[in-house]
Amino acid sequence: MKGIIFTEFIEMVEAKFGMEITDAIIQNSQLKSGGIYTAVGTYDFGEMVSLVVNLSKKTKIEVPLLLNVFGEHLFGHFTKNYKSMIGHSKNTFDMLEIIDQVIHVEVEKLYPDAQLPKITTSRISENEMILDYCSERKMADLAYGLILGCQTHFKEEFRIDKEYLEADGSHVRFHLIRK
Ligand code: HEM
């Protein structure tokens, strides 16, 4: 997993929970990297899992909720640092439609070792979209947070229903309906 995801995660934990909790979860996670990340580096995905699980233990907030909040935070970071990739998207659906074929393709050019999910979308109507998330990393809760961040960015609001198409979370369908 790319370092940028780790640096943003640590930054969010510091901002929301403080230095003490940040240090504690890094200690408790027993990381090969020692918890020192650079944005362009690549680190074991298992380190992210350990960090989130230890943050959950420390804060008593469930892992899915922590990943939702992190996804929202991350999208905010993407809008600032990858402005050009958001390009001409004028709304949430425009944006979600170009993740797989445009945004993540650009990400892969920047970071050839990036491990990206497969995201497919289909527009049912002007107000309704299906988005399928497929990934061995099973981070649909992070995807959910990124979708929340996206709708906030475009000042839109959707009801988002989640359906597990694979019980292990490697294929999850989101159904977005405008409120
Ligand atoms: C400007 C917008 C976006 C940028 C620049 C971006 C970039 C990235 C980057 C750099 C990674 C890390 C890859 C790695 O660690 O190897 C990533 C992973 C990921 N992206 Fe995006 N992304 C964007 C939007 C989205 C959105 C809106 C979604 C929501 C569906 C999404 C879903 C994910 C997920 C869930 C991962 C984690 C890896 C996995 O699940 O396999 N991304 N993205």
Residues whose N, C-alpha, C, O or C-beta is under 5 A from the ligand:
A	BS01	HEM	M1 K2 I5 F78 Y82 M85 I99 I103 V107 D113 A114 Q115 L116 P117 S135 R137 M139 L142 A143 L146 I147 C150
